[in-house]
Amino acid sequence: MNDHNLLVAKIVVIVVLLVVTLIFCFLPYILNRWFKWTQREKSNAREFLAVLCLLNFGGGVLIATTFIHILPAVVGVVSALQKCEMLATTPFALPEMLMCTGFFLMYAIEELMYFIVGRRQERKQKAMQEALQVAMEQVTEPEEKVDLELGAQVEPEQPNWLRGLGIIVALSLHELFGGMAIGLEETVDTVWFMCAAIAVHKLVLAFCIGMEIMMAHTRWLIAVIYLIVFSIVTPIGVGIGIAITENTSANHPSIPAGILQGIACGTLLYVVYFEIVAKNHAGWRIFLCSLGGFLLMFGLQIGVGGAKMFEKQMPLVVPTTTAKVMEVLDVSSTAATATGDRHALLVAKIVAMVVLIVVTVICGSLPYMLDRCLKWTKKDPEETRSSTAVRCLLYFGGGVLFCTTFLHMLPEVIETVELLQHCGILADTPFALTEMLMCTGFFLMYALDEVMHVVMQHHQQKLSRKESLASQAFVRGHSIRHSVLLTGRKPDDVEPITEEHQPCDHGLPPKNGHGHSHMPVDTDGSSMRGLGIILALSLHELFEGMAIGLEGTVGTVWFMFGAVAAHKLVLAFCVGMELLVARTRAYLAIIYLITFSIVTPIGIGIGIAISQQSNGNQTNVPSGILQGIASGTLLYVVFFEILTQSHAGWRAYLAALAGFALMFGLQILSDEAEGADSDSCY
C-alpha cells in the first residue's frame, strides 16, 4: 500500500510539474498584453531587480535542499550500504565524493555545450564576414558600401533553431537530475518536500526563460519548442528515478539510488552557484532573498518529517571512524593528549604561521620582480598570456579548496558533531547540524562581504574618479574575478561601480569607458579606503587560518596548510599584479601586501587559542562548531572569489579538476595513515 501511494505521489508530481511549468513559461506572454514589455525601449530596473530577487530566493531554497536534506540523506544511505558490506569501505568520504563527481560532471557538460555553441557561432560570424567582403568587392559605389557595412552592424543575429534548442537542453540538464532526486525518494513526505524545493527554482526559472524568449522576439513556433523541451525535462528525470527505485527491493537500500542521489546533489550544487547565486551577487536585497529562501526550506525540513528522517540517519555512522573522532576530540587517553604531541602540534602551527607570512609577502612582491623582465606595465594585458595563466592558477587553487572543504573538513566535522551528540554533549536536532553549521558560515561570510561592500561604496561615492583609481581594482566586482589582468582591460578603462550599474553588471566591459589618469592621488582617505578593501578581501583568509589552527593532529595541520597555501599564494600574486597594473604607490603597496599576509596567521593564532582551552579530559566543542562554520566560509571563497565564471574555458576547468585530483590523492594517503593509527588505539 505504501509503495502504491509513493508511486501515485510521484506520478502526480510529474503531471503537476509539467502543467505548472508550462503555465509559468507562457505567463510572460499573457502579462505582456497589459504591461507591454516588448514595446518598451528600456527595461524597468525594479522589474529586473524583482526577477533577480526571485532567482536568488530559489537559490536559497536549493542551498537548504542540497545541504540540509539531500546530502545528509546520501550520507545515511551510503553509510548503511557500507555497514551492510554492499559497498566497500573507502579511505575517503564516499558521499561527499559522489557530490563532487556530480558537480564536475555538470561543469564538464556545460563547458562542452558552451564550446560547441561557441564554435558554431564563430563559424557563422566568419561566414557572414566573408559574404560581406565579397559583396563589398562587387559594389563600386561608396554609398552602397556604407549601407552594407551599416546593415552588417545593425542586423540582429538570427540564432539557428538547433543551436537555441541545444542551449535550452544545456540549461535543463540540471533539471533532469533534479527530477531524478524526486524520483529516487523513498517516502511520500520526502517526495512532496523535494517537489516543493525543485518547483520553487523551476517555476522562477521557467518565468525568466519565457521572459527572455519573449523579449528576444523569438518566432512563436520555436518559442513553443523551447518551452516544451524545458518543461518536460524534470518529469523525465522523475520517471527515470521511478524506474530505478522500482527495480530495487524495499527491504534493502538501493545502491543505484544512493549513488545517483549523491551525483544529483552535486549537480544541484552547481546550479545554485553557477546558474543563480554567483551570477546575481548584487546587494542586500539579493542576499536577504537568498537567506529567506534558505530559512523557508530549513523550516520545512524541520516541520515536514524532518525529525523522523534525522533519527533514521543518526545510527548510520560508520563505526570504524569512531576511534579517529575520539582522538581528535581528546575523549580518550590517546597519544594526541601526550605533552610531547601537543608540543609538536603547537610547533607545527607556529611554523605554518611564519611560513605563510614570509611566502605570501614573496608571492605578492613577485609581480614587481617579474615586471623588470616582462614589462607588464608597458603592455596591454591582452598582448600576453599571463591572464590565462593566472586564471588557471586561480582555478587550480579553487579545485584544491573545493576538495579540502568537502572531502576533508566536512566529513571530519560530521564525525565530530555526531560523536558529541551521541555522548550527550550536544543536543540531538531534527536537522543535520553539521550541514547547518556549514550553511551558517556561508551566509555569515556573505553578510560580512555585503557589509564591507556597502561601506566601500559609500566612501567611493565621496571620492573623485582620480582618487579612487589606485584601489579600484580591488572593489568587489573588479577584484580577482574581474581584474584588469584577467579581463584584458586597461587601468584607465575601469569605471567606479555605482548603484545603478550594480544590478545588471555581470562582468562585461563598460561600453564607453574613458579616463586618462594613470597615477593615483595620494590622500589619507584613499589610503585608508584601500586598506579597508584589502581587509575585506582578507576576511575569508581569517577563517582559513582558523581552520588550520583548529586541527588536532600534526598531519592534518600540514594538509590544511598545503590546501590554504595553494589558494593564498596565487591570490597574493594576483593582488600584487593588480597593485602593479594600477600603479599604486610603493609604500601603499607594501602596507596592502603586509596586511593581506598577516590575516591568515592571525586566524591560525585564534584557532590555537581556542584549541588550547581544552585538555585531555574535555571535549573541544568550540573547535567542532567553528570548524563547521569555517567550512562554510571556505565554500563561499571557492564560489564567490575563485570559481566565479561558469564558462571560463576548458583550461580553467582542467586546472580546477587537477587541483581537486591532487588534494584528493593527498586525502587518500592521509586517511590511510590516520586509519592505521586509529585502529591501533581503538
ZIGI-V519540 format. One record per backbone hydrogen bond with DSSP energy under -1.0 kcal/mol. CO is the residue of the C=O (numbers start at 1). NH is the residue of the N-H. Records with the same first field share a line. If there is no record, write none. Layout:
CO: NH, NH
//
This chain:
1: 5
2: 6
3: 7
4: 8
5: 9
6: 10
7: 11
8: 12
9: 13
10: 14
11: 15
12: 16
13: 17
14: 18
15: 19
16: 20
17: 21
18: 22
19: 23
20: 24
21: 25
22: 26
26: 30
27: 31
28: 32
30: 33
31: 34, 35
32: 36
36: 39
37: 40
44: 48
45: 49
46: 50
47: 51
48: 52
49: 53
50: 54
51: 55
52: 56
53: 57
54: 58
55: 59
56: 60
57: 61
58: 62
59: 63
60: 64
61: 65
62: 66
63: 67
64: 68
65: 70
66: 71
69: 73
70: 74
71: 75
72: 76
73: 77
74: 78
75: 79
76: 80
77: 81
78: 82
79: 83
80: 84
81: 86, 87
82: 85
92: 94
93: 97
94: 98
95: 99
96: 100
97: 101
98: 102
99: 103
100: 104
101: 105
102: 106
103: 107
104: 108
105: 109
106: 110
107: 111
108: 112
109: 113
110: 114
111: 115
112: 116
113: 117
114: 118
115: 119
116: 120
117: 121
118: 122
119: 123
120: 124
121: 125
122: 126
123: 127
124: 128
125: 129
126: 130
127: 131
128: 132
129: 133
130: 134
131: 135
132: 136
133: 137
134: 138
135: 139
141: 145
142: 146
143: 147
144: 148
145: 149
146: 150
147: 151
148: 152
149: 153
150: 154
151: 155
160: 164
161: 165
162: 166
163: 167
164: 168
165: 169
166: 170
167: 171
168: 172
172: 176
173: 177
174: 178
175: 179
176: 180
177: 181
178: 182
179: 183
180: 184
182: 185
187: 191
188: 192
189: 193
190: 194
191: 195
192: 196
193: 197
194: 198
195: 199
196: 200
197: 201
198: 202
199: 203
200: 204
201: 205
202: 206
203: 207
204: 208
205: 209
206: 210
207: 211
208: 212
209: 213
210: 214
211: 215
212: 216
213: 218
214: 217
219: 223
220: 224
221: 225
222: 226
223: 227
224: 228
225: 229
226: 230
227: 231
228: 232
232: 236
233: 237
234: 238
235: 239
236: 240
237: 241
238: 242
239: 243
240: 244
241: 245
242: 246
245: 248
254: 258
255: 259
256: 260
257: 261
258: 262
259: 263
260: 264
261: 265
262: 266
263: 267
264: 268
265: 269
266: 270
267: 271
268: 272
269: 273
270: 274
271: 275
272: 277
280: 282
283: 287
284: 288
285: 289
286: 290
287: 291
288: 292
289: 293
290: 294
291: 295
292: 296
293: 297
294: 298
295: 299
296: 300
297: 301
298: 302
299: 303
300: 304
303: 305
305: 309
306: 310
307: 311
308: 312
309: 313
310: 314
313: 316
318: 321
319: 322
321: 325
322: 326
323: 327
324: 328
325: 329
326: 331
332: 334
334: 337
335: 338
338: 342
339: 343
340: 344
341: 345
342: 346
343: 347
344: 348
345: 349
346: 350
347: 351
348: 352
349: 353
350: 354
351: 355
352: 356
353: 357
354: 358
355: 359
356: 360
357: 361
358: 362
359: 363
360: 364
361: 365
362: 366
365: 369
366: 370
367: 371
370: 373, 374
371: 375
375: 378
376: 379
380: 383
381: 384
385: 389
386: 390
387: 391
388: 392
389: 393
390: 394
391: 395
392: 396
393: 397
394: 398
395: 399
396: 400
397: 401
398: 402
399: 403
400: 404
401: 405
402: 406
403: 407
404: 409
405: 410
408: 412
409: 413
410: 414
411: 415
412: 416
413: 417
414: 418
415: 419
416: 420
417: 421
418: 422
419: 423
420: 425, 426
432: 436
433: 437
434: 438
435: 439
436: 440
437: 441
438: 442
439: 443
440: 444
441: 445
442: 446
443: 447
444: 448
445: 449
446: 450
447: 451
448: 452
449: 453
450: 454
451: 455
452: 456
453: 457
454: 458
455: 459
456: 460
457: 461
459: 462
464: 468
471: 474
472: 475
475: 478
483: 487
484: 488
490: 493
491: 494
498: 502
502: 505
521: 523
523: 527
524: 528
525: 529
526: 530
527: 531
528: 532
529: 533
530: 534
531: 535
532: 536
533: 537
534: 538
538: 542
539: 543
540: 544
541: 545
542: 546
543: 547
544: 548
545: 549
546: 550
548: 551
553: 557
554: 558
555: 559
556: 560
557: 561
558: 562
559: 563
560: 564
561: 565
562: 566
563: 567
564: 568
565: 569
567: 571
568: 572
569: 573
570: 574
571: 575
572: 576
573: 577
574: 578
575: 579
576: 580
577: 581
578: 582
579: 584
580: 583
585: 589
586: 590
587: 591
588: 592
589: 593
590: 594
591: 595
592: 596
593: 597
594: 598
598: 602
599: 603
600: 604
601: 605
602: 606
603: 607
604: 608
605: 609
606: 610
607: 611
608: 612
610: 613
615: 618
619: 621
620: 624
621: 625
622: 626
623: 627
624: 628
625: 629
626: 630
627: 631
628: 632
629: 633
630: 634
631: 635
632: 636
633: 637
634: 638
635: 639
636: 640
637: 641
638: 643
642: 644
649: 653
650: 654
651: 655
652: 656
653: 657
654: 658
655: 659
656: 660
657: 661
658: 662
659: 663
660: 664
661: 665
662: 666
663: 667
664: 668
665: 669
666: 670
667: 671
668: 672
669: 673
670: 674
671: 675
672: 676
673: 677
674: 678
675: 679
676: 680
677: 681
//
